[in-house]
Amino acid sequence: MPWTASHPWQIAPFRIFILTFGLAIFGLGDALLIESSLGNAPWSVLAQGIALNLGTSIGLATVMVGVIVLLLWIPLRRRLGLGTVFNILVISLFIDIGLHLFPVSTHWIQGVGYAFLGILLVGLGSALYLTCGLGAGPRDGLMTGLHELTGVRIGRIRLTLEVIVLTLGAILGGTVGIGTALFALFVGQSVAIWLGVVARSTSR
């Protein structure tokens, strides 16, 4: 991609714009899943559970989760990039903005629409920020670090981590439901489709 960095601290105005735009879209997608009332993405289930128990916004709870995950990077010897920091701050901010912008779903059809639109936005946002090359997000860095340490496949590590955070989040009161299942089933395809769209649009 024309905006892809050669190292994770290579700052350029257009690259920062793409990174921020992508992460903002990701955060709005997460907010739509939450407002669907049908079940959140796994890490948002945990953030919502923490928010409910501490009396904070879900965005602030997302920052807390991100910082905790970054602390787990230390023994894994992962290196921060600009995108890592932006990932925590921008997504969290736009989750809270989205929760103020989007009304809570009052009908299951509206909820399903929210969920699928949220998955599409998370896929697009992921495709944009991943192609910036400015470093992994906290969760992705944790997964790749554990993969390199243990040799266990990324998919298995992702599943294990998401089951853990989903269970903990549900215990704390986060919303789990069909939206959570839809996210698990379709978000990977959404990211792949948008990566293809971005690649084709920039190769013209």
Wavefront OBJ file of the C-alpha trace (Angstrom):
o trace
v 0.000 0.000 0.000
v 1.290 3.520 -0.677
v 0.864 4.428 3.013
v 2.550 1.321 4.477
v 5.437 2.181 6.817
v 8.822 0.457 6.711
v 9.086 0.545 10.519
v 6.477 1.020 13.291
v 7.490 4.583 14.177
v 7.701 5.986 10.646
v 5.386 8.973 10.926
v 3.807 10.646 7.890
v 0.622 12.779 7.826
v -1.368 10.666 5.345
v -0.330 7.434 7.065
v -1.476 8.814 10.426
v -4.771 9.866 8.836
v -5.376 6.348 7.443
v -4.419 4.791 10.789
v -6.706 7.082 12.779
v -9.573 6.769 10.294
v -9.331 2.978 10.336
v -9.249 2.759 14.124
v -12.155 5.216 14.409
v -14.242 3.044 12.075
v -13.250 -0.012 14.133
v -14.441 1.707 17.321
v -17.766 2.695 15.748
v -18.230 -0.899 14.602
v -17.645 -2.126 18.143
v -20.185 0.421 19.395
v -22.804 -0.849 16.932
v -22.310 -4.400 18.183
v -22.778 -3.206 21.757
v -25.898 -1.199 20.872
v -27.353 -4.178 18.996
v -28.101 -5.701 22.435
v -27.533 -9.108 20.811
v -24.021 -9.675 22.134
v -20.676 -7.918 21.884
v -17.339 -8.850 20.372
v -15.435 -10.966 22.958
v -13.046 -8.252 24.177
v -15.928 -5.764 24.364
v -17.836 -8.230 26.549
v -14.934 -7.988 28.999
v -14.729 -4.183 28.718
v -18.480 -3.850 29.270
v -18.306 -6.137 32.304
v -15.485 -4.068 33.801
v -17.364 -0.832 33.041
v -20.499 -2.102 34.759
v -18.580 -3.028 37.900
v -16.367 0.074 38.089
v -18.949 2.596 36.914
v -16.807 3.809 34.010
v -17.573 4.164 30.316
v -16.944 1.146 28.098
v -14.340 3.189 26.236
v -12.352 3.827 29.420
v -12.662 0.162 30.376
v -11.296 -0.698 26.914
v -8.257 1.482 27.659
v -7.765 -0.405 30.942
v -7.922 -3.754 29.165
v -5.470 -2.518 26.528
v -2.962 -1.385 29.159
v -3.222 -4.710 31.009
v -2.629 -6.603 27.762
v 0.399 -4.398 27.029
v 1.870 -5.364 30.411
v 1.652 -8.984 29.254
v 3.875 -8.002 26.312
v 6.832 -7.430 28.669
v 7.763 -11.090 29.273
v 7.030 -11.794 25.585
v 9.483 -9.034 24.551
v 7.100 -7.414 22.117
v 7.866 -3.912 20.842
v 5.386 -1.069 20.746
v 4.609 0.801 17.563
v 2.760 4.046 17.068
v -0.204 1.983 15.897
v -0.210 0.081 19.198
v -0.725 3.283 21.178
v -3.253 4.691 18.706
v -5.117 1.362 18.758
v -5.872 1.691 22.451
v -6.724 5.389 22.477
v -8.633 5.880 19.209
v -10.755 2.718 19.340
v -11.710 3.437 22.958
v -12.637 7.042 22.180
v -14.807 6.090 19.217
v -16.540 3.299 21.109
v -17.788 5.944 23.536
v -18.633 8.345 20.690
v -20.564 5.588 18.911
v -22.465 4.687 22.075
v -23.658 8.300 22.231
v -24.434 8.503 18.506
v -26.280 5.217 17.951
v -29.559 4.519 19.750
v -29.888 1.164 21.475
v -31.616 -1.412 19.288
v -35.248 -1.943 20.250
v -36.079 -4.758 17.823
v -34.210 -7.914 16.882
v -34.215 -7.015 13.170
v -32.587 -3.682 13.979
v -30.164 -5.518 16.265
v -29.124 -7.952 13.537
v -28.624 -5.009 11.173
v -26.452 -3.271 13.765
v -24.440 -6.453 14.292
v -23.695 -7.027 10.607
v -22.912 -3.348 9.998
v -20.637 -3.423 13.031
v -18.811 -6.472 11.672
v -18.367 -4.744 8.297
v -16.958 -1.632 9.970
v -14.599 -3.625 12.191
v -13.371 -5.447 9.072
v -12.793 -2.209 7.155
v -11.139 -0.529 10.120
v -8.866 -3.527 10.643
v -7.863 -3.598 6.972
v -6.920 0.082 7.040
v -4.909 0.066 10.246
v -3.157 -3.236 9.504
v -1.887 -1.951 6.155
v -0.282 1.072 7.849
v 2.488 -1.137 9.246
v 2.765 0.916 12.446
v 2.687 -1.977 14.882
v 0.225 -4.541 16.139
v -2.683 -3.758 18.408
v -2.355 -5.021 22.003
v -4.400 -8.181 21.441
v -2.727 -9.085 18.141
v 0.697 -8.553 19.693
v -0.219 -10.811 22.604
v -1.363 -13.538 20.211
v 1.743 -13.383 18.022
v 3.974 -13.258 21.106
v 2.357 -16.364 22.585
v 2.590 -18.067 19.191
v 6.320 -17.395 18.966
v 6.852 -18.502 22.572
v 4.822 -21.712 22.442
v 4.678 -22.694 18.775
v 0.912 -23.126 19.086
v -1.041 -21.994 16.022
v -2.337 -18.414 16.022
v -5.924 -19.572 15.469
v -5.824 -21.788 18.537
v -4.273 -19.048 20.666
v -6.894 -16.554 19.471
v -9.699 -18.977 20.314
v -8.276 -19.696 23.772
v -7.818 -16.023 24.624
v -11.279 -15.095 23.374
v -12.923 -17.899 25.363
v -11.105 -16.685 28.488
v -12.036 -13.005 28.074
v -15.579 -13.895 26.991
v -16.110 -16.050 30.074
v -14.642 -13.445 32.415
v -16.648 -10.677 30.752
v -19.883 -12.665 30.990
v -19.258 -13.313 34.693
v -18.821 -9.560 35.172
v -22.109 -8.860 33.371
v -21.047 -8.211 29.770
v -23.561 -9.049 27.036
v -23.075 -12.371 25.242
v -25.467 -13.579 22.556
v -26.067 -14.163 18.881
v -24.132 -10.991 18.032
v -21.069 -12.513 19.692
v -21.475 -15.652 17.582
v -21.979 -13.632 14.382
v -18.815 -11.671 15.133
v -16.809 -14.857 15.691
v -18.127 -16.381 12.457
v -17.823 -13.428 10.102
v -15.227 -10.917 11.286
v -12.322 -12.854 9.752
v -14.081 -12.920 6.392
v -14.909 -9.224 6.718
v -11.250 -8.331 7.286
v -10.136 -10.513 4.354
v -12.709 -8.991 1.988
v -11.777 -5.433 2.942
v -8.050 -6.170 2.636
v -8.769 -7.290 -0.928
v -10.840 -4.188 -1.649
v -8.135 -1.883 -0.283
v -5.420 -3.694 -2.250
v -7.373 -3.484 -5.511
v -8.314 0.162 -5.037
v -4.711 1.223 -4.417
v -3.252 -0.800 -7.299
v -5.203 1.092 -9.968
l 1 2 3 4 5 6 7 8 9 10 11 12 13 14 15 16 17 18 19 20 21 22 23 24 25 26 27 28 29 30 31 32 33 34 35 36 37 38 39 40 41 42 43 44 45 46 47 48 49 50 51 52 53 54 55 56 57 58 59 60 61 62 63 64 65 66 67 68 69 70 71 72 73 74 75 76 77 78 79 80 81 82 83 84 85 86 87 88 89 90 91 92 93 94 95 96 97 98 99 100 101 102 103 104 105 106 107 108 109 110 111 112 113 114 115 116 117 118 119 120 121 122 123 124 125 126 127 128 129 130 131 132 133 134 135 136 137 138 139 140 141 142 143 144 145 146 147 148 149 150 151 152 153 154 155 156 157 158 159 160 161 162 163 164 165 166 167 168 169 170 171 172 173 174 175 176 177 178 179 180 181 182 183 184 185 186 187 188 189 190 191 192 193 194 195 196 197 198 199 200 201 202 203 204
